[in-house]
Amino acid sequence: KKKFNGAYFLELLKENFLKEARRLIGPGPIYLLMDNLRVHFVNPVKEWLVRDGIKLIDFPINSSDMSPVENSFAVWKKRVNKFAPYK
């Protein structure tokens, strides 16, 4: 099992991402959505993305607005609070 670090992330991008993105969307700009996880932005990864013309769309790490789990917990918490079992 490999450790998920910048080098391994870059290896995954090189082996899979560009080829599959081109197959799925064809010619034209490629946009990649990434959170601000440190391994996503080590220099070799940033350089490779820029060199291959991949446009980045980033959002904050652990963004509750983008997480279905966090949204589900919010609904659950609201329902539980309605009964106030801890008061």
N, C-alpha and C positions, 0 to 999 in steps of 0.2 A: 504494500500500500504506500503510495507516494504522499508526501506532505504537501498540502496545498499552499504553495508560496508563489511568488512572482514568476520564477523560472518555470514552474509546472503550469501556471496559468498561460504563460506565453506559448509553451509547447502545445497546449490544447487549442489555443487560437490558431497557431500556424498549421496544425494538422487537420483541423476540422472547420473552424468558423468561416474563413474566407471562401473556401470551396462550397460549403453548404449555403452560405448567404447568396453567392452568385447563382447557384442552382435554383434557389427558391425565388429570388427577386429579379434576377437577370442583371443587365447593365444598369448603370446609374449609381447614385450615391448609396452608400450603406450606412445605416444609423445603428448604433449599438447603445443600448440602455444599460448603464452600470451604476451601482451605488458607490459610495466612496470608500469601499473596503480597501485597505492599504495595498493588497496584492494586485488590485486592478490598476494601480497607478505608479508602479515602480518604473524607473526610467526605461528599461528595455521594452516594457509593454507599451508605454506612451509613445516611444519612438517607432515601434512597429505599426501601431494604429495610425499615426500621422503619415508614415511613409506609404502605407497602403490606402490612404485617403478615406479612412473610416471616420465618420463623424460621431462624436460622443454626445449622448444625452445622459446627464447624470442626475441623481437625486440623493438626498441624504441617507446615510446608512440607518437602518432601523426606522424608516419612515412609517409611522403608523397610518398615514393617509394611504399608503400603497399596499398595506398588509391586510389581506382578508382575515387573517387570524385575529389581529388587533381589533378589527371592526366587529368580528363575531364576539369577542370578549366584551366589547362595549355594550352590545345588545344583551348578552347574558347578564352582565353586571347590573344593567338597568332593571332587568326583570327580577333579579334576586333582591336588589335594594327595595323594590316595591313591597316585599314582604318583611323587610327589615329584621331578619332572624337574629342579628347580633345586638339589637337595642334592648 
